[in-house]
Amino acid sequence: MKKYLIIAVISVLSLACKNKTAEMAAKGDVFEKEKVNTSKKPLFRTSITATEIDFIKASDKDAFKSIEFVGNETKEMPGALNGEELMDHGTYVFKAHFSDDASVEIWLHSSFGSKEKAKAYANKLTSRLGKLPSFMRKTLNHVVVHTGDHTAFAEDAGGFFVLYSDNMDTRIGNNDLEETVFHETCHVTFDLKYAKSKAWKAIQAADKSFITEYAKSKPNQEDIAETALFVYTMKTYPNRLSNEIEQWVKTNIPNRYEFLEKFF
């Protein structure tokens, strides 16, 4: 008799489990979305420029007012090419002025060949610099622009970043130059003070996830710059990112979000 009673109890429990599973499956998208939101894998492969998201639009308001030609000067112009001369004699120097009383110099290599060609590329930067948050723009000392096709990089200790003309054109075509300027300025603004700090490392450890594979691959160099663009967009342009992305950020990297949102 005990044997049949045990079998009956097991049958009831089994049926209850099946009913619960069916109930959860019937919820469909909600059940699946919960699984996605608790994922510890990076949200995007590679980097922010590979997301095809237009975080900062060309039509967004900016603080740019005017640009002036300072003159041809001898400037230190770091580049990505080995053997490239560090000192450039005849650098085209422009100064961009903004409505928050900030100004940023744009140094264009003498290889542009004329003031007119150099100014054309300086003009491609002015509105992008004008879209930066004021406190970030004010951390910039200058921007270096070379001719050629190499990727951008920042020198946080020197307060500047470096761009190449052909790469700028590619990024403009992909609607990525605004994001590139933001990303590189983030390095100048945040890295020295926070990127390798105990506080930021504790935040990384608490979150246990990264927004992109690029951030994960270089946690001491790229995590803040990659993450900040998402937080900035969420705070400045609500609903520009999808609800799924916003929920992923708040669920999987809540400590980074809380830290960075204070700045924006």
N, C-alpha and C positions, 0 to 999 in steps of 0.2 A: 504493500500500500504506500509506504514511504517513497519507494522508487517512482511510482506514477505521479506522486505529488511533486517531487523534485522536477520531473520532466515537464509537468504542467507549469510550474513557476518559471522555468527557463524559457518556455514557449512564450509566456506572457511578456517577460523582459525583452526577448528578441523582437516581438511584435512592436513593443513600445519604442525600441531603438530605431526600427525601420520607419515608424510613423514620424519620429523626430527628424530623421534624415530627410524624409520626403517633405516635411514642413519647411526645413531650411532650404532645400533645393527649390521649393516653390517661390521663395523670396527672390530668386534670380539675381538681378544686378546688385542688390544690397549685399547679399552674401559674398558675391565675387568682389565687390568694391572693398569690403572689409579685408579680404585677403591681400589685395593690392596695397592698401594703405599701411599694412603692417610689414611690408617687405623691407628687408634690410639691405637690399641691393641698391646701387645708385639709380636714381630716377632716369637719367639719360646716359647713353653711351657717349664716349668721347667728351666733348666740351660744350659750352653754351652756344658756340657758333654753329654747332651741328644740330641744334634743336629745331631750326626753321621757325622759331618763335621771334616775332618782331617786338621785343621787349620795349624798346624806345623808338618811336616812330619819327620819321623825318618831319611830319606835320606837328609834332609836339612843340609847345612854346619854348623859347630859349631866351637867354639873357644877353645875347650878343648885341653890341651897339656899333662898334666901328673898328677899323684896322688901320694901322699906320706903318709905313716903311721906315725903319730905324736907320738902315744903311748896310753896307757890306763890312763885315768884321771877321776877325780871326776867332774861331770858336772850337771848343773841344766837341767833336762829333763822333761818339762811339757808334760802331756799326756791327753787323752780324758777320761780316766777312773777315777772315783771317788775313792779316797783312794790310788791312785798310788803314789809311793814314788817320791818326786820331785828331790831329789839328788840321782844320780846314781854313785856308786863307781865302777870304772872299765869300763867306757864308752870308746868305740873304736873311736878314733879321727883320721880322715883323712883330708888332705888338698888337694883340687883340684886346679890346676894352669891353667890359660887361657892365650891366646895369646895377650890379651889387658893388661897384667900385673896384672889383678885382680886375687884374690884367694878366695876361699870359703871353710870354714871348714864344714865337714859332721860328725855329732856326732851320733853314732849308739849305742843303748842301750846294756848294758852288757848281756841282755837276748839272744842276738844272739849266745852267747856261745863260739865263736872262732873268731879270727882275719880274717880267711879265709871267714867265712859266712858273717861277717860284711862287708868285702871288696866287696863281690859279690853284695851287695845292694848299696854300695857306687858307684860302677861302673855303676849301672843302672841309677844313677843320673847325672853322669859327663857330658855326651853328651847333656842331657836335659838342664842342667845349661849352657852349652856352646852355646846353641841356643838362649839364652836370649839376648836382646839388651844390649850392654855393660853398659850403664848407669843404667839399672835395676840390672844387676848382681853385680855391685859395691855397691848397697845399701844393699846387703845381708851380714849379719854378719856370719851366719851359718845355717845349716839345721839339724833338729832333726829327727832321724829315730827310730821308735819303732818296735818291733815284734807285730804281731796281725793284726786285720782287722777292722780298724776304718777310718773314713774319714779325709782328710787333713784339716788343719786350720793354720792360720797365726797369729803371734804376731807382729803387725807392730811396736809397741814401742820398742820391743827388737831386731828388725831387723832379724827375722828368721821365718821359718814355719816348721810345723810338718807333717810327713808322717808315715804311717804304712806299714809294709812289704807286707802283703797279699793284701792290697788295692793297693799298687804299682803294684803288679803282675796283678791284675784285670785290672787296668788302662793301663798297657802295652798291655795286650791282646785286649783291646778296642781302642788302638791307642790314649789314652787320657792322658798319663803321661806328655807329652810335654805341653799340654794345662793346666794341673794341676799345673805344676811348674811355668808356665807363670802367671796363675791366682793368685797363692799365693804370688808370687814375686810382682805382682801389688799391693797387699795390703801393702806390706812393702814399696814400692816405692812411692805410691800416697796417701794412706789413711790419714795419719797424717796431711799432708799439705792441702789436697783438699776435701776429702770426705764429711766433715761437714762444709765446708767453705761457706760463703755467695755467693761467685762467682759460685761455683758448683751448689748450690741450685737454683740460678737464671737461670743457664743453663738448669737444669732439668725442671724448670717451663716453660721456653720458648719452650722447645721441646715437652712437654706434652705427651711423650711416653717413653717406655723402651724396650730394645732389647730382654730381656727374662722375664719370670714370676718371676724368682729368683731375678733379679735386682729390679723389681717392688715391691716385697715383703719386701726387705731390702734395701731401697734406700740410706741409709746412710752408709751401710756396703758393699754392693755387686755391686752397679751400675757401678762404675768405673772399677772394675776388670772384670765384664762381658762384658762391652762395649769395653774396650781397646783391647781385643783379636781380635774383628772384625776390628777395625781401624788399628791395627798393621798388620794384614793379608792383608788388602786392600792396604796398603802402601808398604809392603815388598814383597808380592807375588801377584802382580796384576793378576786378572782373576782367582785366585784360588777359590774365592767365586763366586757364580753364579751372573749374571748381575742383577737378581731380588733382591738378598740380598743386593748387593752394592747400588742399587737404593733406596731400602727401607731405608737403613741407611742414605743416603744423603738427602732423602725426609723427614723422620720422626724424625731423631735425628741430624739435621745438626749442631746444636751448640755444642753438645758433640763431633761430628766428627771433627769440626774445632778446638776445644780445644785440643783434644788428638793427632791429626795428627802431630802437631808441635813437639811432643816428638819422633815421629818415622820417 
